[in-house]
Amino acid sequence: MIDKPPNLAAGRASGFDAPQAPQGNPVYAALWMLGALASFTTMAVAGREISVELNTFQLMFYRSVIGLVVVLAIGAALPGGLRGLATARIGLHLTRNCVHFVGQFCWFFALTMISLAEVFAIEFTTPIWVALLAPLLLREQLTKGRILAVVFGFVGVLVVLRPGVNEFGPGHIAMLIGAVGFGLTMITTKQLSATEKPLTILFWMAVLQAPMGLIGTFGEVPLPSMGTALWLLLVGLCGLTAHYSIAQAFRWADASVVAPMDFMRLPVIAVVGMLLYSEALDPFVFIGGAVILAGNWLNIRHEKTRSTGA
């Protein structure tokens, strides 16, 4: 996967440059979101299948290598070639990729510990962490809409996890840490996107994260079997297609239209988990996910109202 977070707001910064399309075609937006849905679902299943043979650090190393090959191939084919991937902000790239590596590592680790639906539900809290951290790191205003999103988000997490009723294990903790990591990734991506092209951000992510994964393996990087190699290829490619699809969806519809579509990831991954791994369909995961989504949607509506002065 090239850039996760996992997440709608990050989609704009993760897609490739493309001319703006006329807004107001939710059908096209929905079709692109189906592509993102298929990509994220495939990536989750692939991550779990890979964990049978490789540990998370090994997975992360191979993911970065595959991503680097793909980005280099794309960069070489573009006008200007690989010179366009140079940067003068290597320090911020390093910061971004440290927190993204933690977030992505926790996401893949959580896939092996808790149900797929729980992973996706907790991942939906990423915008909440952005709302909390952006005033501190970007000096953005903590508006009423953002406060509302935070409150809804924490209530939704409590509904999903139900501490005191369900076991709160390492997988849940990992995914919460991962969501914070994705939130920080979004903030640093926003800072970088002011001067860096999307492909440059992806290139340096692969370059910097490959050594991180290698260090975590302690030099033990076994050659994957043919089946695992195919899953690894899917992880690398689906990361690109997921975020490209989201970026395209934003070209055809406003965030307030696209964001609710993203919630379809939760019921779809829950059904996939039931069919492939015999995971129970927990209604509280759906309820909590809906509460989290409601908070995010209300925040989007509030921000849109502020920006238009309505």
Beta strands, then each sheet from edge to edge (+ up, - down):
end
